[in-house]
Amino acid sequence: MFASFGKASVVGFDSGYGDQEQDANSALLELDKGLRSNKVGEQCEAIVRFPRLFEKYPFPILINSAFLKLADVFRDGSNFLRMCILRVTQQSNKHLDKILNIDEFVRRIFFVIHSNDPVARALTLRVLGSIASIISERKSVHHSIHTGLDSHDKVEMEAAIYAVSSFAAESKAFANGICNKLADLIQGLSTPTEIKLKLIPTFEHMHHDAHSAMMVNGVCRELLDLYPVDDFLDVLLTTLTKLALASHILIPEQITLLLKFLTNQTSDSVKLVALSNLQQLAERSPHFFTEAHISDLSLSGQDLEDIRLLSSRLDVLRTLSKWSLFGVNMTLTHLEDLYWTLCKHWDISIAARALELLVKLTNDKQRLQDTLICSETLLTQCIMEDSHKCHYNLKLVLKSMQQLCEKDSEFTESLVGTLSTGLSCTTGLKCVDLCHGLISLCEKNPSILLQHEETLQEMFDSTLKSIEEEGAKDLLVALSVPLLLCSKKSSSGDQFFHERVASLCHEYSWLAFKISRQATRLGCHLTASEFFRLLSTEVASENYYFWLNSLHEFTSAESALLELPEQARFKDIISCLSTSVQLYQKGIGCLKAASTPNHPLQFQLSFIRLRCDWLQSCSSLVTSLVTSRTCPPPAIAPAMAVANGQELLKCGHLAAQMQQCYNHLQSLASRFSQLYRVSFDADPKTLEQIQLMQRQCYLLMHTVDLLILNNRTYMGSNTYLPLQTLSSFEDISNDKTDQDINHKVTKEILTDSKQVLQSTEGQIISHVHTNCILDSCLALLKLPFTFPRYFYQALQTTTIKLALSPSPRTSGEPTLISTETQLVLKIEGVIQHGSKPGLFRKVDQVCLVVSASCSAKAAPKSQETDHHSKWLISPHNDYFSQQVLLSCPTLGLYTITVEASIVDEEGRTWQTGPRRTLPVKTYQDIISAMNQPHVNSLPGTSQMMVTTGRLPSTARWKTVDVTTEV
């Protein structure tokens, strides 16, 4: 039931590569047995299981063997089996480049092209087209495709068209050679109209150079004049748009052409196609649209035309308005009147789109006030509307309201009142949308919701009574968020949930968990703690029990921090911190018990440990500041300072304690940085929170360092430069608005520290300095703490699998190699993704670090037996490989370690792992040593030779000294 809690970021193989290899061979033998069966059903079942085999074991040796077996079946089997193999090649397109024996594979497939059966030839052409990426320049295949286009059989000709489209995208020579033939076929009178419409889209791939793109563009424009029929115009305009997007140089001409078709007296279907193509151009190349283009597109909207056309025009303009330079150096004031008129359109979809454009263009105060009234009117219409597009229109209006509040915060209170009134007038999914809009408006200032708290509570109770209705549970979760925001400003909110928590947890456990999860993400830990306490007794799994119990302890620990005093009272601060740390330690124990091999909860444990250590560091710092008052420096302190040459020792034990606190905070900040680097799949908000917690460590370090450790009174320097300069933190604080409490506190701490430093110029360290540090620590502790989304859910999952060759026959057994030979280490890897690959960031390169260490038996201690090297590899279709030649000249046991990390598109390295080791044992070949002359090598050196890809016999190795990073 609670399966949505944390997932591991990136994991490696659970077992050795030898076991994986054995499993792959067994699976391949099983499928091969099915291919050799006499029953067509078993053969078909074996064929359709190959794509899954490729995804599970995507290694070249297996894929090469599998495709050769499929090629044999394609050559000798029936057309039905050939069609199944065609589907396999189409689904396994990203694994085609792993076929090693391409010539043999193509020879077996190409054998069928000479068949007398046109269906068999058609299937062959389609298979050749599906593998065009690896055989794009084979002239025999090109000739067969040309011949297929001349066929009188419709099936074979359609297959040839498919092959033309595939090869034209891969081969420049084929595209240039086939262009004239395609133009002749399209213009030929004997070619059926249906075939002509299928031939035209093949031109969109012929953009390998500017000359080819211009030539194909000219041919298509000639066809526009020759075939002014709607079907041909639709296909030709779409083809020209795709060609322009691929070539870039044709985009301005294409925009002008599409706008021309909009103004001409063409049919509505052609105009819709033109608008659809303009939408594609606006999404991918908005910088090509000039002021004249935008005006032409907008002014034509004044005409009384079909609603679909007007809606599509506004969609194109909405897409352009997302461009950062939209309206810059453009005179678009005349368009405001047009959008203002369209805001009063009888169709709500048109009015909602026009409202969004009007809000983005308008900056006048009076016009914004009129726009506010218009948005409230449209919201009422959307609530009363009951059509299949009502939810989309409502979301557009709510988005425009949010943008209005960003332009003028004075509108927030009025819009919140309108949304609150709308909540009581509607039901179903519209209420969920209104709740989301209410949350977005009040997220920065939740106090506005207090005057509508009773209305929200009444609606929550009424929805709870009718919870079995459709959409009621989603509405309860949505209503809980604004109520939780209210509870942060008043105690009545906590009491409201406490009265209903028992019934919710007992009858609707999953619903209660979602509400409590939202509470932890909003910082309402007192409410969440009660929910988690009752939910822990409602689950049957032991792991879920410990998971919920740990959440209860964590939220209780955060609730204890709410008792921190407003003023710096040492006893109360230490008591609160001690209670919170104890609860966190109990929760960490429960969280360890909740982890399983499938859910190791690595991020959760690291994140909670860092939070606990931060509180422990603050407790140690406060305790040290207390002792500075109760234990003054001894009388011998000045003499010790003179003897050691450190003036700061005049402060006694305070100097040593502050240095320890500083070192602990510095270590904690580096651990936050390490957690950031391993969280490749985390959402941006989670990473931002980790950075913010790290900055809190740096800020407290800066205060301690500025006021005590490097106090200029003791350091004797008038030009003091702190470790973390004030300007760096001021830059951080200016990134956000003043409404962000975190940056407000940062500014206050920096200002107070600066003032104390100036007011105590030339004075010794006193209670003024310690009070400033204590106030800074207390201010940071009182900052709201929330659990990030990645603590519960991993929306993106990226996993790297590594395979090392040679692999030991049994786990732990070392690979034997002679000292006279060299070890060829092959590293293969596969990047596996979840359901949403590249949602937050994508893998650009994989960094491999190979290190080898030896526990030599007879080597002198001065001899270096360790070497280290590093490579950056760009994966192809989520597969990468690297080959390394290692020299092991010393007798002993070597441990070769391979560690992988990810480099994203921005060049940042993420230490995601996995880490694999390979034991190697060296021995001395006595016979070879006697027959070959002995070659002395320089002591203390070893060599590592590197190559990428396969190991041809004529390969030239690159020899790199072990002390150099490759």
URMOJO-V275057 format. One record per backbone hydrogen bond with DSSP energy under -1.0 kcal/mol. NH is the residue of the N-H (numbers start at 0). CO is the residue of the C=O. If there is no record, write none. Layout:
# URMOJO-V275057
NH:CO, NH:CO
This chain:
# URMOJO-V275057
4:1, 19:15, 20:16, 21:17, 22:18, 23:19, 24:20, 25:21, 26:22, 27:23, 28:24, 29:25, 30:26, 31:27, 32:28, 33:29, 34:30, 35:31, 36:33, 42:38, 43:39, 44:40, 45:41, 46:42, 47:43, 49:46, 52:48, 53:49, 54:50, 55:51, 56:52, 58:56, 62:58, 63:59, 64:60, 65:61, 66:62, 67:63, 68:64, 69:65, 70:66, 71:67, 72:68, 73:69, 74:70, 75:71, 76:72, 81:77, 82:78, 83:79, 84:80, 85:81, 86:82, 87:83, 88:84, 89:85, 90:86, 91:87, 94:91, 95:92, 97:94, 98:95, 101:99, 104:100, 105:101, 106:102, 107:103, 108:104, 109:105, 111:108, 112:109, 114:111, 120:116, 121:117, 122:118, 123:119, 124:120, 125:121, 126:122, 127:123, 128:124, 129:125, 130:126, 131:128, 133:130, 137:134, 141:137, 142:138, 143:139, 144:140, 145:141, 146:142, 147:143, 148:144, 150:147, 156:152, 157:153, 158:154, 159:155, 160:156, 161:157, 162:158, 163:159, 164:160, 165:161, 166:162, 167:163, 170:166, 174:170, 175:171, 176:172, 177:173, 178:174, 181:177, 182:178, 183:179, 184:180, 185:181, 186:182, 187:183, 195:191, 196:192, 198:194, 199:195, 201:198, 202:199, 203:200, 204:201, 205:202, 206:204, 212:208, 213:209, 214:210, 215:211, 216:212, 217:213, 218:214, 219:215, 220:216, 221:217, 222:218, 223:219, 224:220, 225:221, 226:222, 228:226, 232:228, 233:229, 234:230, 235:231, 236:232, 237:233, 238:234, 239:235, 240:236, 241:237, 242:238, 243:239, 244:240, 245:241, 246:242, 247:243, 248:246, 250:247, 253:249, 254:250, 255:251, 256:252, 257:253, 258:254, 259:255, 260:256, 261:257, 262:258, 263:259, 265:263, 270:266, 271:267, 272:268, 273:269, 274:270, 275:271, 276:272, 277:273, 278:274, 279:275, 280:276, 281:277, 282:278, 283:279, 284:280, 287:284, 288:285, 293:289, 294:290, 295:291, 296:292, 297:293, 298:294, 299:295, 300:297, 301:298, 302:299, 304:302, 309:305, 310:306, 311:307, 312:308, 313:309, 314:310, 315:311, 316:312, 317:313, 318:314, 319:315, 320:316, 322:319, 325:322, 327:324, 329:326, 331:329, 334:331, 335:332, 338:334, 339:335, 340:336, 341:337, 342:338, 343:340, 344:341, 350:346, 351:347, 352:348, 353:349, 354:350, 355:351, 356:352, 357:353, 358:354, 359:355, 360:356, 361:357, 367:363, 368:364, 369:365, 370:366, 371:367, 372:368, 373:369, 374:370, 375:371, 376:372, 377:373, 378:374, 379:375, 380:376, 381:377, 382:378, 383:379, 384:380, 389:386, 392:388, 393:389, 394:390, 395:391, 396:392, 397:393, 398:394, 399:395, 400:396, 401:397, 402:398, 403:399, 404:400, 405:401, 406:402, 407:403, 410:407, 411:408, 414:410, 415:411, 416:412, 417:413, 418:414, 419:415, 420:416, 421:417, 422:418, 423:419, 432:428, 433:429, 434:430, 435:431, 436:432, 437:433, 438:434, 439:435, 440:436, 441:437, 447:444, 448:445, 449:446, 451:448, 452:449, 455:451, 456:452, 457:453, 458:454, 459:455, 460:456, 461:457, 462:458, 463:459, 464:460, 465:461, 468:465, 471:468, 474:470, 475:471, 476:472, 477:473, 478:474, 479:475, 482:478, 483:479, 484:480, 485:481, 486:482, 488:485, 489:485, 494:490, 495:491, 496:492, 497:493, 498:494, 499:496, 500:496, 503:499, 504:500, 505:501, 506:502, 507:503, 511:507, 512:508, 513:509, 514:510, 515:511, 516:512, 517:513, 518:514, 519:515, 520:516, 521:517, 523:518, 524:522, 527:523, 528:524, 529:525, 530:526, 531:527, 532:528, 533:529, 534:530, 535:531, 537:534, 544:540, 545:541, 546:542, 547:543, 548:544, 549:545, 550:546, 551:547, 552:548, 553:549, 554:550, 555:551, 556:552, 557:553, 558:554, 559:555, 561:558, 562:559, 563:560, 568:566, 572:568, 573:569, 574:570, 575:571, 576:572, 577:573, 578:574, 579:575, 580:576, 581:577, 582:578, 583:579, 584:580, 585:581, 586:582, 587:583, 588:584, 589:585, 590:586, 591:587, 592:588, 593:589, 595:598, 604:600, 605:601, 606:602, 607:603, 608:604, 609:605, 610:606, 611:607, 612:608, 613:609, 614:610, 615:611, 616:612, 617:613, 618:614, 619:615, 620:616, 621:617, 622:618, 623:619, 624:620, 625:621, 626:622, 627:623, 628:625, 629:625, 630:626, 636:633, 639:635, 640:636, 641:637, 642:638, 643:639, 644:640, 645:640, 648:645, 649:646, 650:647, 651:648, 653:650, 654:651, 656:652, 657:653, 658:654, 659:655, 660:656, 661:657, 662:658, 663:659, 664:660, 665:661, 666:662, 667:663, 668:664, 669:665, 670:666, 671:667, 672:668, 673:669, 674:670, 675:671, 676:672, 677:673, 679:677, 686:682, 687:683, 688:684, 689:685, 690:686, 691:687, 692:688, 693:689, 694:690, 695:691, 696:692, 697:693, 698:694, 699:695, 700:696, 701:697, 702:698, 703:699, 704:700, 705:701, 706:702, 707:703, 708:703, 709:704, 710:707, 713:710, 714:710, 715:711, 728:724, 729:725, 730:726, 731:727, 732:728, 733:729, 734:731, 739:736, 743:739, 744:740, 745:741, 746:742, 747:743, 748:744, 749:745, 750:746, 751:747, 752:748, 753:749, 754:750, 755:751, 756:752, 757:753, 758:754, 759:755, 760:757, 762:759, 769:765, 770:766, 771:767, 772:768, 773:769, 774:770, 775:771, 776:772, 777:773, 778:774, 779:775, 780:776, 781:777, 786:519, 791:788, 792:788, 798:831, 800:829, 802:827, 804:825, 812:809, 814:918, 816:920, 818:922, 820:817, 822:885, 824:883, 825:804, 826:881, 827:802, 828:879, 829:800, 830:877, 831:798, 833:796, 838:835, 843:902, 844:902, 845:872, 846:900, 847:870, 848:898, 849:868, 850:896, 851:866, 852:894, 854:892, 856:890, 862:859, 866:851, 868:849, 870:847, 872:845, 875:878, 878:875, 879:828, 881:826, 882:946, 883:824, 884:944, 885:822, 886:942, 893:919, 894:852, 895:917, 896:850, 897:915, 898:848, 899:913, 900:846, 901:909, 902:844, 903:907, 906:903, 909:901, 911:909, 912:899, 915:897, 917:895, 919:893, 920:814, 921:891, 922:816, 928:924, 929:925, 930:926, 931:927, 940:937, 943:959, 944:884, 945:957, 946:882, 954:951, 957:945, 959:943, 963:960
